[in-house]
Amino acid sequence: MGTELILKIAGLGLIVSASCTILQKSGRDEQATLVSIAGVVIVLLLIVSEMDTLFTSVRSIFGL
């Protein structure tokens, strides 16, 4: 679970950074910004699902 998530985020970061670099070199700065924002949103969606699992575990441990 933890290792897979880290590898997914790292892979997505590499793809986004390469895409942004290519877009900026070709003069498409606006599209590079949109790609970076989309990458951040996708990573946040991945983390939110894991945080739900964490909060569910904490609730069950403490009986809340």
Steps between C-alpha positions, in 0.01 A plus 500: 500500500759760604767406248253483213365844584849651516593346165176624340560852624865494390407370154231761462746768609751391237238501226365840603844659528607365161176622342535844657859532382409404145203737497703789640780450248246514218352826631175363642529628854124503567463134409803414713332668795179305440695173482671571830169591667342181366792299640455653844126428495557136403753454781259658748227259389735206558588627847138568599404136449790390719412754769147358510649160575717652772211679670286186486778304670544765770126507567484123534805489730371766738133402465380840385 
